[in-house]
Amino acid sequence: MGEARDAIVEAARAQTVAGGWDGVRMGAVAEAAGVSRQTLYNEFGTKAGLAEALARHEVDRFVGEVRAALAEHGADVHAAASAAIRRTLASAADNPLVKAILTSARGGSDELLPYLTTRADLVLAESTAALLEWAGRHLPDADPAALAFAADSIVRLVVSHIVLPGAPVDETAGKLADLAVHLFLAAAAPR
């Protein structure tokens, strides 16, 4: 069922990009994915279940990019943080699904916006875990509680700048990377 599930999520993504989540119809998604409506409902249950799967798909992609950016720079805290933040902000700015969610939300209602805001548990947990895995390898003596707070804070700030950008990506990434370095190195400082 993995291929059918992926096809359904991709069809839902394409329809969301084209007309916002509010315009997505389960029957049209099933047709575009080449599956029956019953298959779609068996797999996801409801439109909310499909929304959750779509959100997970995008989060997995973003977190993969974060992990790759961190890995490219190893123990260089500033370079790793800067690359991960810059890649995330730039990718979000260019991501047609993120644009569709934010545009729809500004023009009315969009059920997917909470996955970036009030129901962002998935985004926060997965992204924070990626940072903590990296930090665990490169800052092994850091205070775990301080490190967890640092990672969570940086992820929340990045998400905030995705939802409400305040400056160009490079400028924002640079400032957030400076803050990340400060927080991570403070967590690693001897107590």
C-alpha positions in Angstrom: 0.0 0.0 0.0 3.1 2.3 0.2 3.0 3.3 -3.4 -0.8 4.0 -3.3 -0.3 6.0 -0.1 2.5 8.1 -1.7 0.4 8.7 -4.8 -2.5 9.9 -2.7 -0.3 12.2 -0.7 1.3 13.6 -3.8 -2.1 14.1 -5.4 -3.3 16.0 -2.3 -0.1 18.1 -2.3 -0.6 19.0 -6.0 -4.3 20.0 -5.4 -3.4 22.0 -2.3 -0.7 23.9 -4.3 -3.2 24.5 -7.1 -6.1 25.7 -5.0 -5.5 25.6 -1.3 -6.5 22.9 1.1 -10.0 24.1 1.4 -10.5 23.3 -2.3 -9.1 19.7 -2.0 -11.8 17.1 -2.5 -11.3 13.5 -1.5 -12.9 12.2 -4.7 -10.6 14.3 -6.9 -7.5 13.2 -4.9 -8.5 9.5 -5.3 -9.0 10.0 -9.0 -5.7 11.9 -9.5 -3.9 9.2 -7.5 -5.5 6.4 -9.5 -7.2 4.8 -6.5 -10.8 4.3 -5.4 -12.3 6.7 -2.9 -12.7 3.7 -0.6 -9.0 3.1 -0.8 -8.3 6.7 0.1 -10.7 6.5 3.1 -9.3 3.1 4.2 -5.8 4.6 4.2 -6.5 8.0 5.8 -9.9 7.8 7.3 -10.9 11.4 6.9 -9.6 14.6 5.2 -8.0 15.5 8.5 -6.1 12.2 8.3 -4.9 13.1 4.8 -3.9 16.5 6.1 -1.8 14.9 8.8 -0.1 12.6 6.3 0.6 15.5 4.0 2.1 17.5 6.9 4.2 14.5 7.9 5.4 14.1 4.3 6.6 17.7 4.1 8.1 17.7 7.6 10.1 14.5 6.7 11.5 16.3 3.6 12.4 19.4 5.6 14.0 17.4 8.4 16.0 15.4 5.9 17.4 18.7 4.5 18.2 19.9 8.0 20.1 16.7 8.8 22.0 16.9 5.5 23.0 20.6 6.2 24.1 19.8 9.7 26.1 16.7 8.5 27.9 18.8 5.8 29.5 21.0 8.5 30.3 18.5 11.3 31.4 20.0 14.5 31.5 23.6 13.2 28.5 24.9 15.2 28.2 28.2 13.4 28.5 26.8 9.9 26.2 23.9 10.7 23.5 26.1 12.3 23.8 28.7 9.6 23.5 26.1 6.8 20.6 24.3 8.3 18.7 27.4 9.1 19.4 29.0 5.7 18.4 25.9 3.9 15.2 25.6 5.8 14.2 29.2 5.4 15.1 29.2 1.7 13.3 25.9 1.0 10.2 27.0 2.8 10.2 30.3 0.9 10.4 28.3 -2.4 8.1 25.5 -1.4 4.8 25.7 -3.3 2.9 23.9 -0.6 4.1 26.2 2.2 3.2 29.1 0.0 -0.3 27.7 -0.7 -0.8 27.2 3.0 0.3 30.7 4.0 -1.5 32.3 1.1 -4.8 30.5 1.8 -4.6 31.3 5.5 -4.1 35.0 4.7 -7.1 35.0 2.5 -9.4 33.1 4.8 -9.5 29.7 6.4 -7.0 27.0 5.8 -7.0 23.8 7.8 -3.3 23.1 7.2 -1.9 26.3 8.8 -2.2 24.8 12.3 0.5 22.2 11.3 2.9 25.2 11.2 1.5 27.0 14.2 -0.9 25.7 16.9 -0.5 22.0 16.0 3.1 22.2 15.1 4.1 19.3 17.5 5.2 17.2 14.6 7.4 20.0 13.1 8.9 20.8 16.5 9.5 17.3 17.6 11.1 16.1 14.4 13.2 19.2 13.8 14.3 19.4 17.5 15.3 15.7 17.4 17.5 16.3 14.3 19.3 19.1 16.1 19.7 17.1 19.3 21.1 14.1 17.3 23.7 16.4 15.7 24.5 18.2 19.0 24.8 14.8 20.8 27.6 13.9 18.4 29.4 17.2 18.4 28.7 18.6 21.8 28.8 15.5 24.0 29.5 17.3 27.2 26.5 19.7 26.9 23.9 19.9 29.6 21.0 17.8 28.1 18.2 20.1 29.4 20.0 23.2 28.2 20.6 21.6 24.9 17.0 20.5 24.5 15.8 24.1 25.3 18.3 25.6 22.8 17.2 23.2 20.0 13.5 23.7 20.7 13.9 27.5 20.9 15.8 27.7 17.6 13.3 25.5 15.8 10.4 27.6 17.1 12.1 30.8 15.9 12.8 29.3 12.5 9.1 28.2 12.2 8.1 31.7 13.2 10.2 33.2 10.5 8.7 30.8 7.9 5.2 31.8 8.9 5.9 35.6 9.2 9.2 36.4 7.4 10.7 39.7 8.6 13.8 40.0 6.6 15.6 38.4 3.6 16.5 34.7 4.2 20.3 35.3 4.4 19.9 38.0 7.0 17.5 36.1 9.1 19.6 32.9 8.8 22.7 34.7 9.9 21.1 36.2 13.0 19.4 33.0 14.0 22.7 31.1 13.5 24.4 33.5 15.8 21.7 32.9 18.4 21.9 29.2 17.9 25.7 29.2 18.5 25.2 31.2 21.6 22.6 28.8 23.0 24.4 25.7 22.0 27.8 26.8 23.3 26.1 28.0 26.6 24.6 24.5 26.9 28.1 23.0 26.4 29.9 25.4 28.8 31.2 23.8 32.0 28.9 24.4 35.0 
